Amino acid sequence: MSNYIAITTDKELQNTIKKGLTVVDYGAEWCSPCKKFKSTYKKFSEDNNDVTFIVIDVDKFDGDTPSSVPTFKFFNNGKQTMEFAGADKNKFEKCLNELKESKELK
């Protein structure tokens, strides 16, 4: 099973984030920074098989979405641990490492 998943419903999202480490990328097709960061996000998913990477297009998602894109949310067993907006690779990597460290502390 791939750890890089496109999701369109809130029910799918809730079922996926409840177990393990998950990162959710809220973006849109019309968003230039989202498009530029997509390959970086995909590379992080390939390098971190212990984390589930979810992609949500805010224009096609049936649940609540952030007001700015891209926005990244980080979850540990369903509990949101961090969130930030913007296509900042260094900040993303820092948050991802903190998420992985939070698993080790449990």
N, C-alpha and C positions, 0 to 999 in steps of 0.2 A: 504494500500500500504506500502510495506517495505521501510525503509530509507537506506537500504544496497543494492546497485545495481552494478552488473557487466556490464561494457559497452565496446563495441568493435569498435564503430565508432565515429569519430569526431563530426558528426552531432548530435548523441545522447548526447554526452558530452556537446556541446554548448546549446542544448535545456534544459538539466537538470540543468546546473549551472546558468542559467539566472535569476532564481527566488529563493530567500531565501539564507540560509547558506549551503555551500557545502564544503566537504573535498574530495579531489581526491588522491587516493593511487596508484602510479605507481609502479608496481612490476613485477616479473617474476617467473615462476615455478622453474627455476634453481637457484634462489637467496635464499640462506640459511637465511639471516636476514629477508627477506620478509616473508618467511614461519613462522619464529619464531614470527614475529609481527602480523601475521594475526589474531590470537585469541584475541590479545589486541585490534586491530582495530575493530573487530566484537563486542567486549564488549563495547567499546566507542559508537558504533552505537546503541546498545541496551539501553545504559544509556542516550542518547541524541536524543530523538525522534524529536526534533526541527531542527536537522541538517541532511542533506542528505550525506551519505557516499558512494562514488563511488570507485570501484575497477577496475583498468585497467591493463591487462597483456600487457606489452610493445611489446611482440612478436606477439600479435594478434590484436593490435590496428592499425587502418588505418590512424591515425593522427600523429602529432609531439609528441615525447616523450622525457623526460629528458635523459641525458647521464648516470646517475647513478641511481641505484635502491637500496632500496626503496626511492622514493621522494614523499613528500606530499605537495599538493597545497591547499590553503584555499581561498574560494570565498564568497563574499557577493554580492548577486544580480548580478552575472556575472563578478564582478570586483575582480581580484586576490589581496588578502591582504597580504599573506605570503607564503613562500615556504621554505622547508628545506629537505635535504637528510640525510638518516640514520634512523635506527630503535631505536630512543630514546624516550621512553615512557614519560619521564618528559617534554621534549621539545614539544612533540606532545600535551600533555595535556595543556601546557602553551599556545601554539598557538590556540588550540581549544577554550580555555577560552577567549583569546583575540578576536577571531572571534565572539563569542557569545556576548561579551561586545560591539563590534562594531555595532551589530544589535540594542542594547539597546540605543546607542547614536543617532541613526537616528530618 
